[in-house]
Amino acid sequence: MTSNVQAYAYARPSAVRGGTLGLETSGGLTPAGPAVRPHFFSGFLTRPAAAAAALLAVADVAAARHHRPDLARLRDPVVTAHGDRLRFESFSGCCGVHARLDVLGDGLDGGEVLHGTTNVDVNNPLRDALGRIGADDPVHLRVGPEELTVTTLDGAVVEKKVPLPERWLRGFAETQVISAGFDLRAELDATEAVRFLRSLPRAGRADGTVRWYVPTGRGLRPSSRPSPGAVCLPGPVRLGVLHRVLRHVTGLRLYGPPVEPNGAPPAGAWEVLLPGMRLTLLLSPAVARGFSGEGAVLDALSGDEAAADAELIAVLLAWEPRVDPAELAERSGLTRDRVRAALVRLGTAGRVGYDITEAAYFHRELPYEADRVERHNPRLVAARALVAEGAVNLVEGGGGATTVGTSGAFTARVRSGERVHLVRSGADDRVPSCTCEWWADHRGRRGPCKHVLAVRILHRRGGVFGPAAAPTSTGSSR
């Protein structure tokens, strides 16, 4: 697995000093451009104990690796300032859990929230100090240095060098696409939310356990199998970090895609409501299955026009906490479908996230290379190689040089090594099928295979295909 070493440089460690929670920032982006140590907020937390517990939960996710926990290492959370709120985000090392804490306007007092994105230092002494903050302790929150020119006496900085695996970066890209397809499935009040969360394991090794629940009245009833209206909880121990905030919970919301009877476990989101805050955990469909391999971004990345569209849309984002695709379409002159594809492409660079509660995208700027996810996505790289080799032949009906017909139905033959795979799509098929092993294993649930991607790439380029060579075999080569 390849990694990108990310260097964080802080003026000093984050700490609680004299009633001030000082979160030190590393290099980040602001409306004025890059900043060495940006300053985003200086004011008070209206519910300091709840905020401290929620920040610890976000830090717990950053330090966790549920699949192969022996490889866990701490990564510093990301904070984005939106003018009306602060968003703290982290991702588990195994790519299976994404956490986001939204500290809303009601959770902040006495200071202006600026705009920008950066990493914040979270260290073990800070974690200990956060755990000691009580309900009656007034806490002044500072995100960024006290002065923009802060230096230490000897001019030194606190530096961390953290390897960020490619699949970890791809996981950040996938979550905003996957969560955009979620709907509210259940909502619990404070009493039922606490009762349910207390029933979950607080700690332990995550395994392949999958639980199903059916909303009934104000609560959730366990179910032995998936059914319409059910919600899925794969790897319940991954929600153990929510025990930190139990005494502050005012409600719980569950989000996910529609569940098919006897269907496979899907991803889902668990949103805990806190006074002036929301804490959301997005869980992958299985403990051993990170978001990095879900393939939700591949279709948007395969289009050529999405790159230029993304550059246009990026200019219009402006660190908005709620980005409406319809408004962007009107301002840019693009169709809504092209705007959504552009947002997906921006999301692969960490420039766009998705807020499930508000059903809206939001702007942030993670400090990663814009095209890194695209360059290192194995299926996309392989698909483009197939196109470059002239390995795709697309026919409608039978034989002849043709493109996809007006009905939208097609059959394509894709030569991959010594095998030829058939890619088929009927007029009403949303996801084309393929004869390869990837399709047989996942049936389109983890995005298109490289053969389907290759067909889409060539079709979007307006390619005309010659007669397909007869296959020597149609097997299971990936």
C-alpha positions in Angstrom: 0.0 0.0 0.0 1.4 3.4 -1.0 1.4 6.3 1.4 1.8 10.0 1.3 3.7 11.5 4.3 1.8 14.6 5.6 3.8 17.0 7.7 2.0 19.0 10.4 3.9 21.9 12.0 2.4 23.6 15.1 3.7 26.6 17.0 3.2 24.6 20.3 1.1 21.7 21.4 -2.6 22.1 21.9 -3.5 22.4 25.5 -6.0 23.6 28.1 -4.3 26.6 29.8 -6.0 28.9 32.4 -9.5 28.1 31.2 -8.7 28.3 27.5 -8.9 25.4 25.2 -6.2 26.3 22.7 -6.3 24.1 19.5 -3.1 24.8 17.5 -3.4 24.8 13.8 -1.0 23.6 11.0 -0.8 24.8 7.5 -4.2 25.4 5.9 -6.2 27.4 3.3 -8.3 30.5 3.9 -10.1 32.9 1.5 -6.9 34.9 1.4 -4.9 31.9 0.4 -2.5 29.5 2.2 -1.7 30.2 5.8 1.1 28.7 7.9 -1.0 28.6 11.1 -4.5 30.1 10.4 -6.7 31.6 13.1 -10.4 30.7 12.8 -12.1 31.4 16.2 -11.7 32.9 19.6 -14.7 32.8 21.9 -16.6 30.7 24.4 -18.2 27.2 24.3 -21.8 27.4 25.6 -21.7 23.8 26.7 -18.0 23.1 27.4 -18.3 19.6 28.9 -20.4 18.3 26.0 -18.0 19.9 23.5 -15.0 18.4 25.2 -16.6 14.9 25.2 -17.5 15.2 21.5 -14.0 16.4 20.6 -12.6 13.3 22.4 -14.9 11.1 20.4 -13.6 12.6 17.1 -10.1 12.1 18.4 -10.9 8.5 19.3 -12.0 7.8 15.7 -8.7 9.4 14.4 -6.7 7.0 16.7 -8.7 3.9 15.9 -8.2 1.1 13.4 -10.9 -1.5 13.8 -9.6 -3.8 11.1 -6.1 -4.9 12.1 -6.0 -2.6 15.2 -2.3 -3.4 15.7 -1.5 -0.9 12.9 -3.4 2.0 14.5 -1.7 5.4 14.7 -3.0 8.8 15.7 -3.9 11.3 12.9 -4.8 14.9 13.6 -8.4 15.9 12.9 -9.4 18.5 10.3 -11.3 21.6 11.2 -13.2 23.8 8.8 -14.6 27.2 9.8 -17.7 28.2 7.9 -18.6 31.6 9.3 -21.5 30.2 11.2 -20.0 27.0 12.6 -16.9 24.9 13.2 -16.7 21.4 11.7 -14.2 18.8 13.1 -13.6 15.7 11.1 -11.5 12.5 11.4 -11.2 9.2 9.7 -10.2 5.9 11.3 -7.0 4.4 10.0 -8.9 1.4 8.6 -11.1 3.7 6.5 -14.2 2.2 7.9 -15.4 5.1 10.2 -15.8 8.8 9.4 -16.6 11.2 12.3 -17.7 14.8 12.1 -18.6 17.1 14.9 -20.5 20.2 13.9 -20.3 22.9 16.6 -23.2 25.2 15.5 -23.9 28.8 16.2 -25.8 27.9 19.5 -22.7 26.1 20.7 -20.4 29.1 20.3 -20.5 32.6 22.0 -18.6 35.8 22.0 -16.4 35.4 18.9 -16.5 35.6 15.1 -16.1 32.4 13.1 -13.8 33.0 10.1 -13.4 30.8 7.0 -10.9 28.1 6.1 -9.6 24.5 6.7 -6.6 23.2 8.6 -5.5 20.3 10.8 -5.5 20.8 14.6 -3.1 19.2 17.0 -4.5 16.5 19.3 -2.1 15.0 21.7 -2.3 12.8 24.8 -2.0 15.6 27.4 -4.7 17.5 25.6 -7.0 14.4 25.7 -6.4 14.0 29.5 -7.3 17.7 30.0 -10.5 17.5 27.9 -11.6 14.5 30.0 -11.4 16.7 33.1 -13.6 19.6 31.9 -16.7 19.7 34.0 -20.2 21.1 33.3 -19.6 24.2 35.4 -16.1 25.0 33.9 -16.2 28.1 31.7 -14.1 27.3 28.7 -12.7 29.8 26.2 -12.1 28.1 22.8 -9.3 29.3 20.5 -8.8 27.7 17.1 -5.5 28.9 15.9 -2.6 30.9 17.5 -3.3 33.8 19.9 -1.5 36.0 17.4 -0.9 35.2 13.8 2.9 35.7 14.4 3.2 33.4 17.4 6.7 31.9 17.8 8.3 29.9 20.6 11.3 31.3 22.6 13.7 29.2 20.6 11.8 29.5 17.4 11.1 25.8 17.3 7.8 24.3 16.2 6.0 21.0 17.1 6.3 18.9 14.0 4.5 15.6 13.2 5.0 13.5 10.1 2.2 11.1 9.5 1.9 8.6 6.6 -1.5 8.9 4.9 -2.2 5.7 2.9 -3.7 6.2 -0.5 -6.8 4.1 0.5 -7.3 6.4 3.5 -7.4 9.4 1.2 -9.8 7.6 -1.2 -12.0 6.9 1.8 -12.5 10.6 2.4 -13.5 11.0 -1.2 -16.1 8.1 -1.2 -18.0 9.1 2.0 -19.5 12.3 0.5 -20.9 10.5 -2.5 -22.2 7.5 -0.4 -23.9 9.7 2.3 -25.6 11.8 -0.4 -27.8 8.8 -1.1 -29.0 8.4 2.5 -32.4 9.2 3.9 -33.6 9.5 7.5 -34.6 6.0 8.7 -35.3 6.5 12.4 -35.3 9.2 15.0 -35.1 8.6 18.8 -35.6 11.1 21.6 -33.1 11.6 24.4 -34.4 8.7 26.7 -34.6 6.1 23.9 -31.3 7.3 22.4 -29.4 6.8 25.6 -31.1 3.5 26.3 -30.1 2.2 22.8 -26.5 3.5 23.0 -26.0 2.0 26.4 -26.9 -1.4 25.0 -23.9 -1.3 22.6 -20.5 -2.6 23.4 -18.2 0.2 24.7 -14.9 -1.4 23.7 -13.4 -4.6 22.4 -12.2 -6.0 19.1 -14.5 -5.3 16.2 -15.7 -8.4 14.5 -18.1 -9.3 11.7 -21.2 -9.0 13.8 -24.1 -7.3 12.0 -27.2 -6.1 13.8 -30.5 -5.1 12.3 -33.2 -2.9 13.9 -36.7 -2.0 13.0 -38.1 1.4 14.1 -41.1 0.8 16.4 -42.8 3.7 18.1 -40.1 5.8 19.8 -37.4 3.1 19.8 -35.7 0.4 17.9 -36.6 -3.3 17.9 -33.9 -5.9 17.1 -34.5 -8.0 14.0 -32.9 -11.2 12.9 -32.7 -10.2 9.2 -33.0 -7.2 6.9 -36.5 -6.1 5.9 -38.1 -3.0 4.4 -37.6 0.0 6.7 -34.9 -1.7 8.8 -31.6 -0.1 9.7 -28.3 -1.8 9.7 -25.5 -1.7 12.3 -22.4 -3.5 11.1 -19.7 -3.8 13.7 -21.5 -2.4 16.7 -18.3 -1.8 18.7 -17.4 0.9 16.2 -20.1 3.1 17.9 -18.4 2.7 21.2 -16.9 6.2 21.1 -20.5 7.6 21.6 -20.4 6.4 25.2 -18.3 9.5 25.8 -21.2 11.8 25.1 -24.1 9.8 26.7 -24.9 12.3 29.5 -25.2 15.1 26.9 -27.4 13.3 24.3 -30.7 15.0 23.3 -31.6 12.7 20.4 -30.3 10.2 17.9 -31.0 10.0 14.1 -30.2 7.1 11.8 -29.6 7.5 8.1 -29.1 5.0 5.3 -30.1 3.7 1.9 -33.3 1.6 1.4 -32.8 -1.9 2.7 -33.8 -4.8 0.5 -35.2 -8.0 2.0 -32.3 -10.5 2.5 -30.0 -7.8 1.1 -26.4 -7.2 2.0 -25.5 -4.9 4.9 -25.2 -1.3 3.7 -23.3 1.7 5.0 -25.1 4.0 7.4 -24.8 7.1 9.5 -25.6 7.6 13.2 -26.1 11.2 14.3 -26.1 12.1 17.9 -27.8 15.4 18.8 -26.0 17.5 21.5 -26.8 21.0 22.9 -25.6 23.3 20.1 -23.8 20.4 18.3 -24.2 17.4 16.1 -21.8 14.4 16.2 -22.1 12.0 13.2 -20.4 8.6 12.6 -20.5 7.1 9.1 -19.9 3.4 9.2 -18.8 1.2 6.3 -20.8 -2.0 5.5 -18.3 -4.2 7.3 -15.5 -3.9 9.7 -13.0 -5.3 7.2 -14.4 -3.2 4.4 -13.2 0.4 4.2 -14.8 3.1 2.3 -11.8 3.4 0.0 -12.9 0.4 -2.2 -16.6 1.4 -2.6 -16.2 2.9 -6.1 -18.9 5.5 -5.7 -16.7 8.2 -7.3 -15.5 6.2 -10.3 -18.2 7.1 -12.7 -17.8 10.9 -12.2 -14.0 10.6 -12.4 -14.2 8.8 -15.7 -15.8 11.7 -17.5 -13.5 14.1 -19.3 -15.8 17.2 -19.0 -16.1 16.8 -15.2 -12.5 18.1 -14.8 -13.3 21.5 -16.5 -16.7 21.7 -14.8 -15.0 21.1 -11.4 -12.6 24.0 -11.9 -15.6 26.3 -12.7 -17.7 25.1 -9.7 -14.7 25.4 -7.3 -14.6 29.1 -7.9 -18.2 29.4 -6.7 -17.8 27.4 -3.4 -16.5 30.2 -1.1 -16.4 28.1 2.1 -20.2 28.0 2.2 -21.6 25.7 4.9 -24.5 24.7 2.6 -23.8 24.3 -1.1 -27.0 23.8 -3.2 -26.4 22.1 -6.6 -29.5 23.8 -8.1 -28.1 27.2 -7.2 -24.7 26.2 -8.6 -26.3 25.1 -11.8 -28.0 28.5 -12.2 -24.8 30.4 -11.5 -22.6 28.3 -13.6 -24.9 27.6 -16.6 -24.3 23.8 -16.2 -26.9 21.2 -15.9 -27.6 19.8 -12.4 -26.2 16.4 -13.5 -22.9 18.1 -14.5 -22.8 20.1 -11.3 -23.2 16.9 -9.2 -20.5 15.2 -11.2 -18.2 18.2 -10.6 -19.0 18.1 -6.9 -18.0 14.4 -6.8 -14.8 15.2 -8.5 -14.0 18.0 -6.1 -14.9 15.6 -3.2 -12.1 13.3 -4.4 -9.6 16.1 -3.6 -11.2 16.7 -0.2 -12.7 20.0 -1.3 -16.4 19.0 -0.8 -18.1 17.2 2.0 -21.8 16.3 2.5 -24.0 17.1 5.5 -26.7 14.5 5.8 -28.9 16.5 8.2 -29.1 19.5 5.9 -29.0 17.4 2.7 -26.4 19.8 1.3 -22.7 19.8 0.3 -20.2 22.0 2.1 -16.9 23.5 1.1 -13.6 22.6 2.7 -10.0 22.3 1.5 -8.0 19.3 2.7 -4.3 19.6 2.3 -3.9 16.9 -0.3 -2.9 16.9 -4.0 -6.1 17.5 -6.0 -5.6 14.6 -8.4 -4.0 12.1 -6.0 -7.1 10.0 -5.6 -7.7 9.8 -9.3 -4.1 8.9 -10.2 -3.9 6.1 -7.7 -7.4 4.5 -8.0 -6.6 1.0 -9.4 -9.9 0.5 -11.3 -9.8 3.9 -12.9 -6.1 3.5 -13.9 -6.8 0.0 -15.4 -9.9 1.2 -17.3 -8.0 4.1 -18.9 -5.3 1.6 -19.9 -7.9 -0.6 -21.6 -9.2 2.3 -23.6 -5.6 3.3 -24.6 -5.0 -0.2 -25.8 -8.1 -0.2 -28.0 -9.5 -3.1 -26.0 -13.1 -2.0 -26.0 -15.6 -2.9 -28.8 -19.1 -1.8 -28.4 -22.0 -3.3 -30.5 -25.8 -2.9 -30.5 -27.8 -5.9 -31.5 -25.2 -7.8 -33.5 -22.1 -6.7 -35.4 -21.2 -3.6 -37.3 -19.4 -0.4 -36.4 -21.8 1.5 -34.2 -22.3 3.3 -30.9 -24.9 3.0 -28.2 -28.4 3.1 -29.7 -31.1 5.6 -29.0 -32.7 3.1 -26.5 -29.5 3.2 -24.4 -29.1 -0.6 -24.6 -25.7 -2.0 -25.6 -23.4 -4.9 -25.5 -19.6 -4.4 -25.3 -16.7 -6.8 -25.5 -13.6 -5.8 -23.5 -10.4 -7.6 -24.0 -8.5 -7.9 -20.7 -5.3 -9.9 -21.0 -6.1 -13.3 -22.6 -9.9 -13.0 -21.8 -12.8 -11.1 -23.3 -15.5 -9.9 -21.0 -19.0 -9.0 -22.0 -20.5 -5.8 -20.7 -24.3 -5.5 -21.1 -26.8 -2.9 -20.4 -30.5 -2.8 -21.2 -32.5 0.3 -21.8 -33.7 0.4 -18.1 -30.5 -0.9 -16.5 -28.9 1.7 -14.1 -25.7 -0.3 -13.6 -24.4 -2.3 -16.6 -23.4 -6.0 -15.9 -20.2 -7.7 -16.7 -18.9 -11.3 -16.9 -15.9 -10.6 -14.8 -15.2 -11.8 -11.2 -15.7 -8.3 -9.7 -19.2 -8.1 -11.0 -20.0 -11.7 -9.8 -18.7 -10.8 -6.3 -20.4 -7.4 -5.9 -23.2 -7.1 -8.5 -22.6 -3.3 -8.8 -22.7 -2.7 -5.0 -19.1 -1.4 -4.9 -19.1 0.7 -8.1 -18.3 -0.3 -11.6 -15.6 -2.8 -12.6 -12.7 -1.7 -14.8 -14.4 -3.1 -17.9 -17.7 -1.1 -17.4 -15.6 2.0 -16.7 -13.6 1.5 -19.9 -16.9 1.3 -21.9 -18.2 4.5 -20.2 -15.0 6.4 -20.8 -14.9 5.6 -24.5 -18.7 6.2 -25.0 -18.4 9.7 -23.3 -15.6 10.6 -25.7 -17.9 9.9 -28.6 -16.0 6.9 -29.7 -17.1 4.8 -32.6 -16.3 1.1 -32.3 -15.4 -1.4 -34.9 -16.7 -5.0 -35.0 -15.9 -6.9 -31.8 -13.4 -9.7 -32.0 -14.8 -13.0 -31.1 -13.7 -13.9 -27.5 -11.3 -16.6 -26.9 -13.0 -17.1 -23.5 -15.2 -15.2 -21.1 -13.9 -15.8 -17.7 -13.3 -14.3 -14.3 -10.1 -12.2 -14.8 -10.4 -9.0 -12.9 
